[in-house]
């Protein structure tokens, strides 16, 4: 004869549902915090302190000058297509090993967009140049 | 015959204490995040070569209206360099990262002085860009 348990209860097997809202709330906050502190993507550029810039200003005449306007880019006064910029700069920088020789002065017109500027400076860096900004009022800022 | 009165045990429920502690930790974590600039609108420029740069104490944003913000607060041209310098303090090289978030349409006359100011403050510049998918 099969015996039946007298006080069969299912209550003990069920998880307590009172805490479910607490858990949901904690999870929500946790993911909000994680999302707001997610690492961002970008490109590093080492800028030497301003005191160091004085040393490079005397050498500006020997360095390559890249001028960026809204529609065109010139290297030492000659217009260069964006596709040819890399090879042109690589050729000009070949044989120059010292960082001060690899300085590329980047001069942009006031209306040059950031998107265009970041493209060109990216090419200069990839070609091995040390980007140096030439500001309107003859201030220079090194970007390496 | 004496009938014993049942003692009522009125204790503080300690089950939720861990939850409360966790919530407090998260609350103070959020409060400590003083450089909230998530409300600013800017469209990042695209670049094929980007890397993860992590977090930083200082963040400079140029929004779609070409206004400059430092850690979420709007700044004038001359105020930026001292503010960045103060935020970075005496941090050693390599930990002086300044995130630069510039709207892709911002003109050079706006972003170049910002780069100059970060240079003056001795910050390690990192341009925040979006990855260009091939």
Interface residues (C-beta under 8 A of the other chain):
Chain A: X19 X22 X26 X29 X30 X33 X36 X37 X39 X40 X41 X42 X43 X44 X45 X46 X47 X48 X49 X50 X53 X68 X108 X109 X110 X111 X112 X113 X114 X115 X117 X118 X119 X122 X126 X133 X135 X136 X139 X141 X142 X143
Chain B: X15 X16 X19 X22 X23 X26 X29 X30 X33 X38 X45 X46 X47 X49 X50 X51 X52 X53 X54 X55 X62 X99 X102 X103 X104 X105 X106 X107 X108 X109 X111 X112 X113 X115 X116 X118 X119 X120 X122 X123 X124 X125 X126 X127 X128 X129 X130 X131
